[in-house]
Amino acid sequence: MPTFRVDTEIGKLRKVLVHRPGLELRRLTPSNHDELLFDDVLWVRRAVEQHDEFTSIMRDRGVEVFYLGELLAETLALEVPRRWVVEHVVSDHTVGVGACEEVRAALMEMPPGELAEHLIGGLTKHELEECGVDLTHSMIGRAHGPDSFVHRPLPNTMFTRDSSSWLYGGVSLNPMYFEARELEVLNVSAIYRFHPMFRDEGFDFWYPARDRAGEFIVQDFGLASMEGGDVMPIGNGTVLVGVSQRSSERMAELLGRSLFSSGDINRVIACEMTKDRAHMHLDTVFTFLDHDAVTMYPSVVDAIDAYSIRPGEGGASFDIRREKSFMDAVTDALGVKTLRVITTGGDDYQASREQWDDANNVVALEPGVVISYARNEYTNEKLEQAGIEVITIDGSELGKGRGGGHCMTCPMLRDPV
């Protein structure tokens, strides 16, 4: 069995990357939660308890759970990746010319665990001054109060699905749509590139490309954004890419070009969705339950325009064809006659509420076994009636960031099916 590989959404989950809520959520306030992409502040202690319940269930089912914060701290204990991260996070453009060198020096001296916590949880002017940084010669020191952020917190780190996507024999480091999330990718990039668990494994980086020295070729990605909640490997050399509020057609093409170069992947189904916060990603309205079963929110999924992108012939970059429907494209790609479709439960009002509460954002631990929020009673009952084993957790606090079990997991190894 390979060390890291994800061919489907439903193969038995063996390794998963998660992030346990911490300092970054304690720094959400009524005045900043909107710009940090949360709908409300969280009761953090309860959120941690709920997340611990979530990971405990996965461990009990034989899943090896890895914490992003711990892997980042272990990576930062090594000088080369520490310098790489610090130089990318702290620059004239992020902290200003007057503070750059002193802030870099302070972070280089910070213990690895503390540095990892602040790279995710944010760093204030006061905290830097406590480290002996003199900010009197910089505008951030002169013009801002002691609790102002020199490095903003990254509360969406909890949704590890988005910053990277394991697809067949490689991983994509995703260019995030909102500035508030861009640095999440830097942290996970350092882990995959430098941590001993990943460093010598030889997997592909689908995006971004790397040069001969192993450096990522990073450039302004313009309008080519993508988040992992829109990306699903479904087997038979096929990947779904939602073209949503946060992922673009341009990135579907860039990802497709890279995937096709491997020879193992031959089809990307681009799923053109309506753009709305209630269904910001494809996985907020559609996820897999079993070999032939999916759950979906029909009013959004039925409106998807699907296009199959395949390698081109005769010098063409791609062969792009519009599909009769999204569900027809998925059924064809899976090679099954029909799919069992379990729709969001309840009447129109309740179905809308449960979609908002991530009823369709379930994560499969193996074929026919999923984790769901307990509050989605109508949908969970329909899943159970369809023969799906539903393990419920309390997501009353976790769900305030608009994400369920699917969003909170980045699968790194699944069994083939």
N, C-alpha and C positions, 0 to 999 in steps of 0.2 A: 504494500500500500504506500502511495506517495506521502510525503510529510504534509504538504499543503495542496489541496485540489478540491474544487467545487464544481461539479457538472450539472447539478440540479438543485431545485428548491426543497426537495423532499427526501433525499437520501439520508440515511441515519447520520445525525450530526455527531461528529467526533471532536472537533476543536472549534472554539468560538472566542472571539474577542469582544469584550464588554468594557464599560466604564462605570465604576461605582461612584454615585453622586458624592460631591465633596464641596470644597471651598467655592467653586464656581457658582454653585446654586445658592450658597449662603450670601452671595453678593448680588443676587437678583433683588431689585427693589421696584416699588410701584412706578418710579420715575425712569427706570432703565430697561424694564423687561420687554417693552415693545421693540426697542432697537436691538436687543439681544434675542429677538424672535421667540419669546415666550408670551403666552396669553395671560399669565398670572405669576405671582410669586408662589413658591412651594414651601410646605412644611418639610424642611429638609430631613430632619430625623426620621420622619415617617417615610419619606421617599427612599432613604437608605434601607430601612427595614423591608420595604416592598421589593427593592432591587435585590437584597440578600435572599429573600424568599424565591425570587425568580431564578437566581443563579443556583440556589440549593436544589431546586427541582431539576435543573439541567444536570447537575452533578449526579443526582440520584439516578438519572437515566443514562449515566455513563459518558457524559460530555465532559471534556477537559476544558475548563474555563480559564481564560487568560485575561488579566486586567490591564487595560491600556496604561493606566498610571504607573503600575509596577514595572511594566516592560519599558516605559519611558525612563523611569528612574534608573533601571539597570543599564540602559543605553547611555544615559548621561554620566554614568560613572566612568566611561571611557573618554579620554581627552579629545580624540578626533571628532566623534559625533557631537560632543558637548560644544566644541568650538563651531562646528557646522551649524548647529541649531542656534546658538547665541548670535552668530553673525547674520543669520537670516532673519531672526526675530528683531534684533536691535540694529537699527541703521539710522542714518541721517534722516531718512524719510519717515521712520516710525517714532523716534524719540527726539529728533532734532539734532543739529550739529553740536550744540553746546553740551549735550548730555551723553552723546553716543559712546564715547570711549570709556567714560566712568561707569556707565551702566553695564557695558560689556564686561569690564573688569570685575564688577561686583557679582555678576551672574556666573562668571567663570570660577569664582571662589565659593559659591554657594554649595552646600551639600546636595548630592544628586536628588534625594527624595524631596527636599525643600524646593529645589529648582523645578522639578517635574510638577509639583503641586502648584507653583506660581505660573508656570507656562500654561497650565490648564485653568487655574483659578484666578489669574490676574495678579498684577503687581501695582501697588499704589506708590505715590510719591513718598508718603510717610515711611513705608516699608523699606524703600531704597535709602532714605536718609538714615534709618536705623542700621543699615549695612555700611554706613560711613560714606555714602555717595553725596558729594557736594553739588547741588543742583542750582546754586545761586547764579551760575554763568549760563543758564539756559532759560528759555521762555517757559518751559513746563514747570520749572522751579519757581519762577517769578510770578507767573500769571494764574497758577492753579492752586487750589486748596490741598491740604495734606491727604485727603481721602480720594483725590482724583487718580484715575488710572493712567499709569505710564504704559502698562500692557493690559489690555482689556481681558476680562474673563471670557471663557469659552464654554458656556453652559450647555450648548448643544452637543458637546463631546459625548454625552450620555447616549446619543444616537449613533453608535459606531457603524451602523449600516452605511452611512452617507459618505464618510471621508475616504473609504476605500472599498473596492469590490473584488472579491476573488472569483475569477471566471475561468473555469477549466484549469489549465496549468499555469495561470499567472494572475497578476493583480493589477488593478487600475487605481491610481492615486487621483482622486476626482477633483477637478477644478470647480469649487463651490460657487454658487450663484451670488450669495450675499457676502459682503466684506466681513460681517460679523462671524463668519464661519471659515474663512480662508485659511487661518493659521492652524485649524484642526488638522489639515492635511500635512502641514509641516511636521507636526509631532508624530503622526503615524508613518510618514516618510522616513524619518530618522530611525524608527523602530525597524521597519522592513529592510532598510539598507544596512544598518550597523549592528543591530542586536545579534548576539551569537546564535540565537535560535533560528534566525532567518538568513544571516549574512552569507553563508556558503551553500545555500540550498539550490541555487541555480534556476529559480522560477523566472518567468517572463514578467517584465513590467510593460503592461499594455499601454499605459499612459502615466506620465510622459515618457518619451523615449530617453535612452541614455547614450552618451557618447562612448568612445573607446576607452576613456579613463574611468568609466562608470558613473560620471556625473550626469544628473538629470538635465535634460535640455529644457529649461524653463523659459517661457516667454509669455508676453501678455496674451491671455487666451481669448480676449475680446468677448464675443458673444457665445463662445463655445463652452458653456457651463454644463456640469452634470453632477448629480448627487445620487448616491447608491440606492436610495429608496426607489429610484426609477429603473434599476438595473437588475435583471433576473436571468441567470443561466437556467435553461429548462430542459437540457439534454438534447441529444441528436445534433450537436454542433450549432445550437441556436441560442441566442441571447435576446431577451426583450429589453427595449430601452424606451421608457416613457418620455415623451416630449411634453413637458409639463410646465408648471410655474417656474421650475428651477433647472430644468435640463433642456437643452436645445437640439434642434435638428443638426446643427453643425457638429456638435459633439457626437451624435449618433454616427455620423460619417467618419469622424476621426477615430472613434473607437472601432468601428467596423473595419477600417483600413488596417489597423494594427492587429485585430483579431484574425482577419483573413490571412495575414502573413504567416501564421503558425501552421496553416493547413488543416488544423483540427476543427476549426469553426468556420461555418459556411453560410450562416444566415443571421442577420440582425433584423428583428421586427421592430420598426420604429412606430410608437403608439402615440399619435397626436391627440392630446387631451385638452379639455377646457382648462383654463388657468384660474385656480382659485385656492385660497389658503385651506379650505376644508378638505381638499384633495390635492395637496401640494405635490405628492409623488404617486406613481402608479401603485405602490404597495399600500396606499391608504384606501384603495378601492378594490384591490384584486391581489389575492395571494393563493398559493397552492396548499392543498390539504393532503393529497394522496396521489397515486399514480394517475388517476383519472378524475380527480375531484378538486374543485376550486371554490373559493368564496368570493363574492363580488357585490358591489353596489351598482345595481343595473342602470340607474339614471345617468351615471357618469360613464360606466364602461360601455354601454350600448352606443354612446355617442363618439367613441374613439374611432378615428380614421387610422387604419393600419397599413403600413408599407413594408414590404419585404425587401431588404437590401442584401444583395449577394455579390460575390466577386464578378467584375465585368469581364467581357471577352472582347478580343480584337482591339485592344488598346483602351477600352473604356474603363473608367475607374470602378463603376458599379453597374449592376443590373438592378434597377429599382422598379418594383411593381406594386400597384395599389391592390390590397386584398379586399375581398367581398365584405368581410367584417373582421374585427379583432378576434372574436372567438373562433371563427373559421381558420384564421391564420394560426392560432395557438393549437387547435385540434390537429391541423395538418402537420405542424412542426413536431408534435408529439407522436404522430403516427397512430392515433387512436380514432375510432369511429365517432365516438361522442364523449363529451365531458359531463360529469355530474356537477351541476352548478347549484351551490347553496347561497342564496341571496341574503342580504342583510335582513334581520328579522323585524317583525312588528308591522304596524300600519305605517303609512307614509311619514307620519310625525316621528314615530319611534325609530323607524329605519334611518331617518335623517340624523336623529340624536345618536344612534349607535354607530353610524359611520363616523361622526364627529369624535366619538369616544373610542375609535380604533377597533371596531368589531371585525373589520376585514383585514386588519394588520396583525395577523397571527403568525407565529413562527412554528414550522414543523420540526419536531425532534426526530421523527422518522415517518415513514408513510402511514398516514391515518392517525397521527398523534400530534396535537398542537397545544400551545400555551396561549391563553386568551385572558383579557380582563374580565373579572367576575361581573362587573356592572352591565355587560352586554348580554343580558339574560335571554332576550328573544333570539338573537343570533346564535348564541351558544346552544340553546335548546334545539334549533334547527340543525346545527352541526351534529349533535349527538343523535338525533333522529335519523340522520344520514349515515350513521355508523362511525363517525369520527370520535376518537377519544379526546375530550377537551379537559385540559388541566387549567384551572382558573387561579389567578392571583388578584390581589387587591391592587388596582392601579389608580386609585383616587388621586394620588399626588404625582406619580410618574407620568400620567396621561396629560398633565397640564402643559407639557411641552409639545403636545400633538404627536405622539408616537407610542406604538404598542410593542409587543414582543419582537416583531419583525424589525422595527426600527432600532431596537436596542441591542441587536446582535449582528455581528459581522462573522458569518461562517467562514472558517479557514480550511476545514476538511470535512467532507461528507463521503459516506460510502457510495459507490456507484449503484445504480438501480437498473 
